[in-house]
Amino acid sequence: MNNFWNPYLQPDDRQRRIIGAASVLALLVFWSILAVTGIVSPARLPAPWDVLKAMAYLSWHEGESLLLTATLWSLGRLLVAGFLVVAIGIPAGIVMGASPRVNAAVSPLVDPFRSAPVVALLPILVMWLGVGEEMKIAFLFIGAVVYLIPMVRDAIQAVPQNYWISARDLGATQWECIIRAVIPMAMPRITDAVIVAFSVMWTYITVAEYVNAKSGLGQLIQNARRFSAWDQVFAGIFIIMALALLTYQLMTAIKRKLYPWETQL
Amino acid sequence: MSDSGQVRLLASISVELIDIIQEYPSPSGGVTRVVDGISLAFSKPGINMLLGPSGCGKSTILQMMGGVRPINAKTPTSGKVMINGIECNDAHDDSVMVFQRYANRPDLSVYDNVAFPFRLNLWKKKVPEAEWHKRVAEMLEETGLKDKKDLSPAQLSGGQNQRVALARALVLRPRILLMDEPFGALDAQTREEMQRLLISLYNEHPCLIVFVTHDVTEALMLGDRVIVLSSQPAKVSDDFTITAMRPRSADWQRSDEARQLEKRILTSLHTAPGRGVVRVTI
């Protein structure tokens, strides 16, 4: 237990993996005990193996995979909304970060939404856009873009002034300083913002798909809940968590590949 | 640019500071005068040292000679800076600045850092592509970075990073090179190496260099002309020329001439009231 309270000394990779796996295992054991002893009734908390069975059932049953279909639907919505978030949010954040006057005008309109109850907007979106795909995409878009825009703005403002001054001194126009110096230097943090936006969208996807549930992982969970198939509800939740984690890991790996210089600073 | 063209352009450099006063609003509500009535004229290629204690307003003066003025105040408060007879109010195409905190881009290779100015519209229009490729290659060679051109700045030492900054400035063939304590953050040995490099680069590409330093020895080793500034507010307290050939040897540094000049500088700094610090390397 040397260096137990030393936050600057990381245990090596192997040790960290062992500790992590042990704590997941401990939770599974605890959960299993609850299920076997009947302390919590199976109607309230399905056993881990029941959840596994539900996952297998959802993955493949009678020649079709409910899980794959639902995942593809959710993923599709996420990608469409994600594309819009990136295409609109990044330029907006860059312009706000690059021009304090634009920021002064726009930030009172954007920043409050970061703490707005986005879920409460759902009925309004239904009223405006109906219960179809437009509403679902719009909901995911709003939920994520209100995080992305301020993060992109902050990424731009965090670039040290000397890069701007140096480019300006070499004859760049102010706009060229932004394009040629500030944005390239802000890219790692802008990418972080995109990663956060996708994580946020994974957490909102179920909410978007509860309304007029016809397809997607949210619908799968909602449907299971209606029949009190709690094992399937748990399975659906775990699948979403796994997909969100996978997205995160993938995007982080891409980011490291694109901006290797960030870690050398 | 042909050789004769370069000579003609060099002959026409003139930088004039006319009665420069700079004031900033002070936190206590009044105004603080940091530069008080400085008039200086530079009219030919040479290494001109602006020597003064740290924080005496040297950098402010340097910025006025064609650099970016990052402060949200009118610069200068009164007086004029004329470059080749034209009043200068902002960054200037004829001048390039080398900073103490080298502004090398961590996301670009050494080569791309040196070639960076040619990605800007201004230089893209002025310098044909074949020409700038040639210049970049030549500068990498002259600064000893040729075999480091694919590395990133994080893989270089402090001195090598400052070589990148010098190369990037000189690819533009500036008529005025402004240097803001460029070697101030380097260790003594690297600093001497960089001073020798600067001299050989200057001999290859003569231009008007204004070099800010708080290092008395550096001023004596490099300068054709040394301008001593007092601090708070900055005023010219001495201004003299040194005719000894460069590079100046350690023997010269121990000569009577050098010792007397050093004494002269220290005396003029001590008689002028000020709070900053100067450095003498022995």
Interface residues (C-beta under 8 A of the other chain):
Chain A: Q161 N162 Y163 I165 S166 A167 R168 D169 L170 G171 A172 T173 E176 R180 A181 P184 M185 M187 Y259 W261 E262 Q264 L265
Chain B: G67 V68 P70 A91 D93 V96 M97 F99 R101 A103 R105 P106 D107 F116 P117 R119 L120 N121 L122 W123 S152 A154 Q155 R168 L172
